């Protein structure tokens, strides 16, 4: 049972990643860091957790807004600040 759940989680994570990358990057050339499906995905010079990918999809971010928020969040993090979450940022912009 436990192994079945893990296998299902990894398959669903892979499907979400493919959908996300095709939607925002028009590519399915991505990797999971340390080959850990459902962990952190890398595509080009971008890194996304599964939760982050789900939030961009859940809150219906277009391509431009997704990259705009990604850059904003990265800048805030580099300053040691906490960025506004994906859910709220779109409403405030």
N, C-alpha and C positions, 0 to 999 in steps of 0.2 A: 504493500500500500504506500509506504513512504517513498520508495523509489519511483513508483508510478506518478505520484504527485510532483516529484522533482522533475521528472521527464516532461510532464505536461507543462509545468512552469517554464522550463527551458524552451519548449516548442512555442509556447505562446509569446514568450519574450522575444524570440527570433522573429515571429510574425509581426509583432509590434515594431521591432527595429526596422524590418524591411519596409513596412508601410511608412514609417516616419521618414526614413532616408529617401525613399522614392518621392514622397510628398515635398520635402524641404530641400533635397539635394539632387533630385532626379537621378539618383544612383543607388545601387545596393552594394557598393564596394565599401564595406565597413568591417570593423573587427571589434570584438569584446576584449577589454584589457584582461590579461592573464587567461584568456579564453573562458571567462566566467560569464556565461549567458545570464542576462538579467542584472548584471552588475553595471559597469561603466562602458559605454560604447564610444568608439572613436571613429570619426569619419572626417577625412582631410585633417585639418588642424582643430577640429571641434570635438568636445567631449560632452557626453550626455548620460546622466543616470536614467534608469528606466522610469523612475518617478517624474523626472523632468520631461522626458519624451511624452509620457502620458498627459501631463499637464498642458503642454503645448497643443496636443490633440484635443483634450477635453475642453479647453477654453477657446478652441477654434481660432488659433493664431494663424494668420496668413504667413506666407514666406517672409515678407519684409518685416512684419512685426516680430516674428520669431527671432530673426537675426538682430533686430534692433534691441529686443529685450536681452538676448544672449550677451551682446556687447556691453549693454548697460550693467548687467549683473556681474560680468567679468571686471569691469572698471571699478565698481563698488567693492568687490571682493579684494582687488589689488590695493585699495585704499584702507582696507581693514574694516569696511562698513558692511552692513547687511543690506542686500538689495530688497526691494519690494518684491513679494512673491509673484509668480506668474499669474495666479488668479486675480490679484488686485491690481497689478501694474497695467494691464490692458484697460481696466475701467478708469484708471487715473490719467491715461494718455489720450 
